Amino acid sequence: MNDAMLEARDIAYAYPGAGQVLEKVSAQIVPGSFLAILGVNGCGKSTLLSCLDDIIRPQRGTVTLSGEDITTYTRDERARKIALVAQHSHAHGVTVYDALLLGRKPYIQAAPRDEDFAIVDRVIDELGLGPLALRYIDELSGGEHQKVVIGRALVQETDVLLLDEPTNNLDMANQVEVMHLVRQAAHEQNIACAAVMHDLNLALRYCDRFCLLKDGKVRASGGSEVMTRETIEDVYGMSVDLVPYENGFLVVPTG
């Protein structure tokens, strides 16, 4: 059973010469749930994600994984616990299969084992990447490439999956497929998932928890009950309507 909750507690961060980016921000990424980190450009979303993965360290506050300070984990230990899907992947000149196999690096000592190949084969099958397995990353479309990046994170078999704008530059069909994959990982594999997002309606459709940032602070955090018109208008500085749709609603700008 996965009990690896990733939690930021009152963290603060300021880039040199750029002022305060985060101030007393708290967030929880809980196993079996999919958290959307929302807010306008420059509000601190990606900085929060970097703090959660220990890429940068907050100047105040703490980040804990399973109740332990994340700074106590070695790089390999952290890579076996947390997978990060960044906005830009730098893997080039390798096949799709080899790109996914790189996700097993935290577990490989001398050479890949049969278990490593079996895990890669399983994820390729689950993501429908079989026809692309021997193609080079450079030859893929944007949607195909993003599926490979997520696949590489999934073969790490981590307890936590963090994504920075996973649907950026994807068409509608690929946005839906990518978000479905992440939600499925959260609910069926009990992974703690969080994504920095811009599209409120995609977030409402696929996520079950929400953290809205404004000026580097948490404006609201919780389930769909925190996604009120008042909060959305305050965070985004524009008028919206909430239009009922299926079991929820859509956010429609009116300004």
Secondary structure by P-SEA (a helix, b strand, c coil): cccbbbbbcbbbbbcccccccccbbbbbbcccbbbbbcccccccaaaaaaaaacccccccccccccccccccccaaaaaacccccccccccccccaaaaaaaaacccccccccaaaaaaaaaaaaaaccccccccccccccaaaaaaaaaaaaaaccccbbbbccccccccaaaaaaaaaaaaaaaaccccbbbbbcccaaaaaacccbbbbbcccccccccccccccaaaaaaaacbbbbbcccccbbbbbbcc
